[in-house]
Structures are given as C-alpha cells and as structure tokens.
Amino acid sequence: MDDLCGQYGLKTIELGDKPLFDEAFQTLRQPISDYTFANTFIWRSGLKLYWKEIHGHICVFANGTGDLTMLLPPVGEGDLVRTLDECFEIMDDYNDRGLAARTAGSST
C-alpha cells in the first residue's frame, strides 16, 4: 500500500514540478493562497502529498491519515468530469484495499 507512485502513477511533489503547478494555478479565475505551489510544497511531507496530471488537470492527493483524499479540487483545463471520475477510482481502490487490510489485521 505504500507504493503509491508505482501502483497509481502518483508522484511525490518536487521543486522541479513548480512550473507545471504554476501553469495549472494560473487557470484559476479567483486564485487564493491555498492554490500555490509554495503552499503545496510546504505541506508535502506533513500531509503525505502526491500528485498526478489527469486529463489536463493537476490533481493533489493527501494520505496523512492512511486514507487517500484530495487536498484540493483538480486544477487546470481539460475534461473535469473524466478527471474527477479517475480521481475517485484511484481513491476508492486505494481506500478499499486499505480497509480490507485493516479489517483482516483486526480479525486475528
């Protein structure tokens, strides 16, 4: 379950990713401080953040509590419905596997 990068194509956030994030955040009509690369980068370790570009959107996932969630809505331009569908498929699969593992471990 710890190999998010290989299993779901999610990546850790690195300084080299800044141009991609900045480009996506520039598409926002009403930018706020939560939607900045600096904010995302600062919280990457504490919240266990991962990201993936899906259908033209930057999608940031958090795994700080053991369940995979989205830190913020997908940002960018492209097919938002397909993007959200894929995001939920990733989270549902990851969280179902985690629940199964936790349930199996508690029955012993």
Phi, psi and omega in degrees: 000340182281344183271066179296322184301309183287321187284321185241001181075017179276146183239152171286156182273124182241160178303326180295346180277351185308313181301323178294317179294315180301317179299316179294316182294335178291345180280350182287135178286323181235080181294141175232165186297333178296334183261064176224153177297319182303314180297316180295317181296318181299321184271001187302321182277313183298323181260001184051067184272143175225161180217162177204140172273122183231117177049045176084007180242143169274123181243123183249123182250147178240143180225035184291336183251004182099343174254143180272124179229175175259131179290319179212163179298157176304139183238130178142197180235142182148198183278098184294321181297312178297322179298311180297320177303314181292321177301314180291328175298315179298309182295316180299315180296312180300313183290326175296318178295319179295318178297317179298319179294318180292320180293317179297321181288334183273349183271000180268000000 
